[in-house]
Amino acid sequence: MIKALLSTVLLMAAPVYAKVDPNTPALVEAAREYATVIIDGPECAKREYMGAFSLSARTIEICTGESYGPEDHDTIRHEVWHLVQHCVANQENRLEPVLPEEDLMPWVEAVLSRRRIEWISWNYPASHLLSELEAYTVAQTVSAEKIAEILTKACG
């Protein structure tokens, strides 16, 4: 039931793309209701990633670097989407795409460039591929406000 509702909401979302979203701080606060959120924590000094979601610790870490711009907002939307996927999967150490693959892949291919899809395919294990493709696509097309609404439905 929740997946069907979320699928409908996702497919109707208006495009956002990497931009500064005024509702990003509210999305971070909404995520803090369901996970630990760390902005520019000690792990960021290594600068090996812009963001990460830890299933086992239920932690989102965002590394903004010296400036806080559109890519950081995009990363927050991406990582919070992994929290949504975790809640939808309803299992301790698993992410599951919200959309079924037959709905997900046409959306991914319409939003992400072929080069981006290939980069994601090369940089993530096959077991994470659909969840990553969905998170990248959501980050590009769904507003922080809409993600916060979906987060509350999925995790609340």
Secondary structure by P-SEA (a helix, b strand, c coil): caaaaaaaaaaaccccccccccaaaaaaaaaaacbbbbccccccccccccccccccccbbbbbbcccccaaaaaaaaaaaaaaaaaaaacccccccccccccccaaaaaacccaaaaaaaaacccccaaaaaaaaaaaaacccaaaaaaaaaaacc
